Amino acid sequence: MQQRKLGKQGLEVAAIGLGCMGMSEFYGPADDATSISVIHGALERGVTLFDTADMYGVGRNEELVGTALAGRRDRAVIATKFGFVREANGGRGGVSGRPEYVRSACDASLRRLKIDTIDLYYQHRVDPAVPIEDTVGAMAELVHQGKVRFLGLSEAAPATIRRACKVHPIAALQTEFSLWSRDPEAELLALCEELGIAFVAYSPLGRGFLTGAIASTEALAKDDTRRSHPRFGDDNLAQNRALVGKLTELARAHSCTPAQLAIAWLLARAPFIIPIPGTRKLSRLEENLASAAIALTAADLAAIDQVAPPGAAAGLRYPAERMAAVNR
């Protein structure tokens, strides 16, 4: 698979990574053995970037990724995140960017992943109560100690990113970006290009909606968090299904699926964009990775813009209370 630079400090990864969140929480029941087989399948097919976080499954996802990559560490770039505080029972305790929390969270992630060094360590959400300089300063200490190789931010505003870069180089920004979440085009993409920061696009398939496989909210498991997301709600579902229908028609012209078209669109936007679609199925993994072979022309991109322009999706991308945690 084509390689892309993850920042300007020398790290390279395959153009498409694997988001592992849904293997442990949020999208209904999952099976660890099957998830591990998907991670192994990804490695065999050239994927190198594996994305997790300490809050996914209250640490269980890191344990899963660590188990899956044991004995294969030299073939994987492991990215994890801190910032969301989770209680043992799964409850949420807000966001923390306090230096002492950064240090303790990193040590806990290293234990769960069973590794000595985290390749890419993100602040999951910016803590409005702690200056970004203090948080990134603590993250930089981890680099100096050899516990972390490269630093990243997630859902951070342009001004925050600039301030962070003055403390320590930022290799990657992870933010939601897809054909139904095009907000990063306003400022973030240009900023990443200017500063030499990789843009890691999470939820590149709109949490699965852009696959065309979700016909109704009722089709989701009872404990699937997407049931609470406005874009999956009855008020917005019809408009969003119509959007996917138009993308499906365009995909047929390329003999591909709407999911593949959505990932190919991201890859065509800029050479520093790295999508990390998540899946728990080997067949979906293979479908996603095949997107790298789809070459879109300027005319193709213009046609996609016509049917899926910025703002085309109906509803907020998160419930209002979770949107409040996004740094702006």
N, C-alpha and C positions, 0 to 999 in steps of 0.2 A: 504494500500500500504506500501511496505517496506520503512523505514525511513533511511535517510543518514545524517551524520554530516556535517553541513555547517561551516567548520572551527573547531577550537579546543577550542572555548570559550563557548561551551554548546548549541549552536543552532542546532536544527534538523529540517529537512524538508522531505517531501515525495520525493522518488527517482526521480520522474519526475515532473517538474514544468510546468508553462504555460507562454509562451512569448506572451505579449499583443500588441506588436508594430503594427502588421498588422491590428489591429482593428481600427486604426485611420489614417494611412498614408502608403504610399509606394507600397502597393500591390493592388491598384485599389479600387473601391467603397466599402464601408462597412456600415453596419447598426448598430447603437448603441444598439438598443433593442436586436437584435440577439447576438451581442457581449456580452452584459450583461448576457444573458441567458447561453452563453457558460461559462462565469466565474462562474456563480452559479452552472452550471453542473459540473464544475471542482471541486468546493468545495464539492459538494455532493458525488463525487467519490474519495475523499481523497487527492486531490491536495492541497498543502499548500503554495507553493512558486509562487508568481505572480510578473512578471517582467515587468517594464515599464521604461520610461525615460522622462525627461523634454523636450527633442527635438522631441519626437514622436508626430506628429500632432501639434507642437508648443504648447505643454502643454495639448492639448485636451485628449491625452491618459491617462495622470495622472488623469484628471477629470473623465474620463470614469471608470477607475479602482476604484477611490475613491467612485464614485456613486454605483458601483456594489458591493463593499465590505462594504458599510455602513450597520451597524447593524450586520455585520459578522466579525468584526475586529479581534475578539479573535481566529478566525479559520484560519487566513491568515498571512503569512510572506510577507510583501510588500517590494520589492526591486525597487529602482529607481536610476537614474544616472544624473550626471551633467557633463558639459564640452564642449559640442557642443553649440555654441552660435547661436540662431535662431532669426531672425528678425520677427516682427509682420506679415509681408507679406509672411513668409515662407522662406525667403532667409537665406543663411548661413553666419555667421560672424566669422568663424574660431573656434578655440578651446581656452578655458581659464581655467587655473588652479590657477589663482591669489587668494590669501586668501580672499580678500573682495568679489570676485565673488562666491567663494565656499559658503560663509555665506548667500549671497543674494539668490543664487540659491536654497539652502536648504529651506529657509523661503518660497520661492515661491512654491516649491514642496509640502511642508506641507499644504499650503493653498489650492492648487488644489486637493490634495488627501483627504483633510478634516480630517487629523489625527494629533495627537500630537507628534508622534515619528515614524521615518522611521526605519524599521527593518534592512535593508541592503542598505547602500549608497555607490554607485560606482563612481569613476572618470571614465567617459565614454571613454575618450581618454587622454593620457598624453600630457600635454602642454610642448613642447620643450623649451619654453622661461622661464619657471618657475621651479626651483628645486623641485623635487618630495617631498623633506623634507618639503618645505613650504606648498605645497598643502595638504599633508597628515597631517601636523601639524594643519592646519585649520580644516580639517575633524575631527581630534581627539578632537578639542575644541567642536565640535558639540556633540560628544559622552559625554563629561564631562557636557555639558549643558542639556543633556537628549533629544536632538532633534533627535539623531541617536543612534541605538544600536550597529551595527557592520559595519565595513568598507570593501570595495572591490575595486578592480581595474579592468579595462577592456582593453584588447589588450595591456598589458604592457610587456616589455622585462624582462628577468630574472634579469639583474643587477638593473633595476628600482624596481622590486619587493623586492629584498633584501634590498635596501636602504629604501624603504617604511616601511618594517617590523621593522626597527630599530627605527622608530618614533612611530609606533602604530601597534598592531597586525592587520594583514589583514586576514579576514575570507574567502574571496572568490576572485577568479580570473575568470572573464567572458571573454571568447575568442571563436571565431568560431572554431568548431571541429566537423567533420563528416567524413563519408567515402569518401568524395571528398575534404576535407580540413583537412589533417592529420599533418599539420605543428607542432602542440603542442607536438607531440611525440618526437621531437628532444631534447627538454630541459624542457619544461614547466611542463609536467606531473611529471617528477622526482623531480623537484623543489617544486611543490605543495605537493607531498608526504613528502618530507624532512621537509618542513616548517609547515605542518599541515593545508594547505590551500585547501578549496574545489575548484574544477574546475567546473564552470557552463558553459556548452556547449551550445552556442547559434547557431542558424541555423543548428541543428543536422540533418535536412532533406535537406540540401543544398538549402535553400530557396524554398522548395517544389519540387525541381527537382528529388530528390531521391524517391518521391512517385510514379514516373512513369506517373503522370497525365499531365505533360507538354510536349506536342508533338512538339510544335514549339513556337517561340517567338511571332508569330502573334496571338497565342491563349491567350496571356496576354492582359490585359486592356491597353488602349492607355497611361494612366498615371502611369502604373506599372513601378517602378524603375528598375526592373530586366531587362527591355529592354536595359538598358545601361550597364549591367554587362557582361563582356567578356564571361563568361561560358554559357550564354544564346544566344550569338551571332551566326550567321550562320557559321562562320569559325570553331567554336568549338562544335556546337550542335550535329553533327553526332557522334563524338567520345564520348561525354558525354551521349548521348542516348544509345550507345552501352554498356557503363559501367553500366547503370541502367538496361539494358536488362539482363546482367550477374547476377546482384544482384537479379533480379526478379526470375531467374531460381533457385538460391540458396534458396530464400524465399519459393518457392513452396515445397521444401523438408521439411520445417518446418511448412507447412500449414499456412503461414503467408504472409503478404504483404511486399514489399521491404522497406516501411517506418518502419514497425515494426522490421524488421531485422536490419535496420540502428540504431534504438534506442536501441535495445537489445545489439547490438555490443558495443555501448558506455557504457551501464550499466555493461557489462562484463569486460570492460577494467580495471576498478579500482573502489573500493568502495567509493571513494571521488568525482566521476564524477556525475554531476546532469544535465541531458539534459533538455532544456526548449523549446520544440517545440511549435510553435505558430499555431493557427488555428482560424477560424471564424465559424467553423461548428461543431455541437455537434457530428456528426458521425465520423469526423476526430479525435476529442478529444478522443472518446471511442476507436478508432483504435490505437491511440498513446499510451494510458494508458495500453492497453492490452499487449504492448511490455514487461512490467515488468514481465509477466508470462513466457516469453520465456527464457529457459536456454540454453546457448551456451557452447559447450565443447571446449577444446583446439583444437580438430580437426576441429570443425566448424569455429573457429577463423582463423585457418590456411587456410581453404578453402576460407574464405572471403578475406584474405590477397592476395591470388593468383589472384583474379579477381579485387580487388580494392586496390592495393598497394599504398603507398605514391606517390603522383605525377601523379596518374592515370587520374585525371580530366584535361581537356584542358582549358587553359585560367586562367587569374588572378581571384581571388575571388571577388575583387572590381575593378572598373575602376582605372586606374593608379593614378589619382589625389587623390582618397580616400585612396588608399594603402599608399600614402605618409603620411597620418595621423596616421598610425600604428606605435607604438613605437617599435624600434628594437635595 
